Amino acid sequence: MKPGLGRGLDSLLKSYDEEIEPKTKTREAKPASDNEITAIPLSKIYTNPNQPRKSFDQAALNELAESIKLHGLIQPIIVNETADGYMIIAGERRYRACKLAGLKEVNAVVKKYSNKQVAEIALIENLQREDLNPIEMSKGIKRLMDEYGLTQEKVAERLGKSRSAVANSLRILSLYPEVIDLIEKGKVSFGHAKVLVAVTDYATQVLLAKKIAKDKLTVRDLEREVEQILGNKKKKKAKAAPSAELKDFVNQLQKKLKTKVNVIGNEKKGRIYIDYYNQDDLDRIYEIILKK
């Protein structure tokens, strides 16, 4: 069986290959979309200095190296041909494992991309990892949009996600730092985070996040609590809303005083606020109110 590029990565690279036209009939003159696999000496391959992923689990690398010794490299790496050799676009973990396994060469698909395309592909490939926490994913998506000018639709297409999933990922970045910290530590899930976005009050949001971490609330439990909190706030607002008569009184005050007037409360209890903007304005209002 011919080794593939991995689910999603093949279709991702095709979108970049469509932008490239073969210019010369060299060894790599075939269209890049053919994804021809070539054996390249490890000594000619080097890592991308701008690779978003900086750390690799050593135990997992050792396991992969042992697997490669037994079965070979099933999935080729993706490299970009440069004047210095071949720079890794995707598959640095496999490249490192091949070195540990003692291989002298590695199967690779050779591409010819621009520096911008290489950086974008590296970031997208990094976002397709399964061990990313929700905040890493959200920041990566935001970076794709900010640095590479991609729309939510394009990001969704590149990552193989729905637009709503991309929008939800971006939305959780609006959470308060203490909550984001709990998400990064794995104590608050992405499902919880999506619900917490609806809670804009700082103290309430942080309190709920800590409760999730401590009491192991399910997403459904959290939804019920949030519904109750938001429902109570709406009731309080409705209860404190001034009547039509009180609103009319405020309008009359504004016309008489010729300034902004606000009221909090109802006919039984509340406060009236009268705005003034300088000393002369205050004196003018003073004269109107105390005028007999």
N, C-alpha and C positions, 0 to 999 in steps of 0.2 A: 504494500500500500504506500502510495506517495505521501510523504509527510506534508502536513498543511501548516498554515501560519497561525492557527488558533482562531476560535470563534470570534467574529467581530473584527479582528485585525485585518483580515484579507479585504473585507468590504471597505474598511476605513482607508487602507492604502490605495484602493482603486480610485477613490475620490480625488486623491492627489495625483495619481498617475495620469488621469484624464487631462491634467493641466500641462503635462510634459510631452513634447514631441521629440522623437529620436532625431538628432542632428547629424550624426556621423555613423558610418557602418563599421564600428569597432566590434570587439568581442561582446560588448553589452549593447549592440545596436538593436536588439529586439525590444519591442515595447515593454516598459517596466511592468505593465499589467500581466505579462506572461508569468511573472514570479518564478523565473528559472532559478533553481537552487544550485549554488556553486560551492565547492569545497575551498575554503580560504585558510592559509596558515594563520595560526593564532598570533604569531609574531607581527603580522601586518594589521591586526585589529586593535583598535584602542577605544576606550570608553568616552562617552559624551560628557565633557566637563560641566555641562548645564543640565544634566539629568536630574529631574526633580527628586527622585528617590535616592537618598544618601546612605541609608543603612540596610544591611542584609543580614538576616538571621543565619548565624554560622552553622547551627545544627541542621537547619533546613537545607543549606547549601551542601553540607556533607552528605545528607540523604540523597539529594539530587545527583551528586557526583557518583555515588555508588550505583544509582539507577542507570546513569549514562554508561558506566563501565560495563554493565550487564546488557543493556538493550540499545545503547547508542543514543544519539540526540534525535528524538522523535520530531520535535518542532524546531525548524531552523530559526536562527536569529535574523534580524533585518539590519543591514548596514548601508551607509552612504559612502560612495566612493569619493575620496578627496585626494589632494596632492600628497598628503602624508600617509595614505593608506586607506583603511576602511573604518569609519566611525560608527559605533553602535547606535542605531535608532531605537530598536526594541529588542529586548532579550539579554540585558546585561547580567541578570541572575543566571541564565543558562550559560552565558559566556564564562562567568566566574566558576561555575560548576565544572565546565569542560576543562578548565585549567587545573582544577583540583583533581580531576579524573586522569590527568596526564595526557590528554589528547594533544596532538600536534597541529591539527586543523579542525575546522568546524564548518558544518553546513550553514550557508547563509544565502539570503536573497539580497542581491545588490541593487540599490536604488541610486537615483541622481536627483536629490531634492535641494531646494534652497535652504539657507540657514534658518529662515523663518519657519519653513515647513518642517524641518527636522525638530526644532524646538517645540512646535505645536504637537507633532506626532508623539514625541517623548512624553509630553504632559498628558495627552489623551491616553496613551498606553499605561501610564502610571495611574490614571483615574479608573482604569478597568481592573485594577487589582481588587481582590476580594477582601483584603485585610485593612482597607482604609476605614477610618472612623468617619461618621457623617460630617464632621467639621472639616476634615481634610478634603473630602469630596466637594463640599460647598465652596471652600476657598479655591480649589482647583477650577471649578466651573466659573467662578467669578473672574479668575485670572484669564481663562480662555476668552471671556467676553471683553475684559478691560484691555488686555495686551494684544489680542489677535482679532478684535473686532467682530467676534462671532455673535450672532443673535441666539436667543434661547432655542429657536427652532434648529439652527445649525449645530449647536452643542448637543441637543437631543439626538440629532441624526448621527453625529460623530460617535457618541457614546452608546448608541442603541437604546436610548431611554425615551420615555414619553415627555412631551413638553411640560406636562403638569409635574412630573417627577423632578425636572430641572428647576422649575419655579419653586417647588417646595424646598429643594436644597438651598436655593438662594435665600429663601424667606427665613430660615433658621439662623442666619447670620445676624439678624436683627435682635436676637435674644441678648440678655445682659451677660457680661463677662463671667460672672459666677456660674451661670447656667451652662454657658459654652464650655467652661472648664469641666463640669460634671459630665457633659456629653463626650468630651475628649477622653475622659477617664473610663468611659463605658458604663457609667452609673445611671445615665439617662439615655434612652434609645432615640432613634430618629423618629419613631412613631410618637413617643412622648413629646419630643421637641416640636413637631408639627402642631400639636394641640396647645402647647405653651405659648406659641406665637400669638394666639388670640388674647392672652393676658398681658396687657401693656403696663400695668402697675408694677413697679420695681419690686417692692417688698413681697407682694403676692406671688409674682413669678418665681422669685428666688425661694420663697417658702415652699411652694409646690414642688420645685425641682429637688429640694433637700428631702422632702417627704417621699418623693419617688425613690430616691437613693436609699433612704432609711427603711421605709415600709414596703418596698418592692411593689408599688402600685402598678396595676396593669394599665394599658392605654385606655381601656373602657372605664376603669375606676377614675382615672384622671379626667376623662371627658365628662363624667357625671359631676365631678367637683367643679370643673370649669363652668359647666352649664349653670350650676347652682350659683356660683359667684357672679357670673355675668347677668344672670336673671335677677339676682338681688339688687345689683347696681341699677338695672333698668327700672325696677320697682321704686327704688329710692329717688331716682331722677323724676319719675312720673309723679310720685307723691309730693315732691318739693316744687314741682312746676307751678308758676304763678297762674292765677286765674285770668280770664279775659278782662275783668274789672281792674285787676292790679296792673296788668299790662297797659291798659288805657291810662291809668293814673301815672305810670312811668312816662308814657308818651307826652302827657300834658306837662309833666315836670321838665322834660327835655326841651319842649317848645318854650316854656316860660324862662328857664335858666339858660337856654341856648348853649347847652353842653351835653355830653354823654352822661346818661343816668342808668345804672344797673340795679337790679333787685335780686336778692337771694332769699327764698322762703315763700311764705304765703300770707294770707290776710291775718292769720293769728300770730305769726312770729317770723322774723327775718331781718335782713339788713338792706339799706339803700346806700348805694355808692354814687357820689357826684364827682365827676372829673373836673380838674382845673389845671392849667398849663403854665401859669406864671403868677406873680404877685398881683398884677392888675386884674387878671382873670378871677383870682380869689376875692379881691375887693369888690369886683362887680357882682359876683354871686352873693357875697355877704350883704350887699346893699339890697339886692332883690329879695332875699329871704327875710331880712329884718325890716323891710320897708312896710310902714303902717298904712 
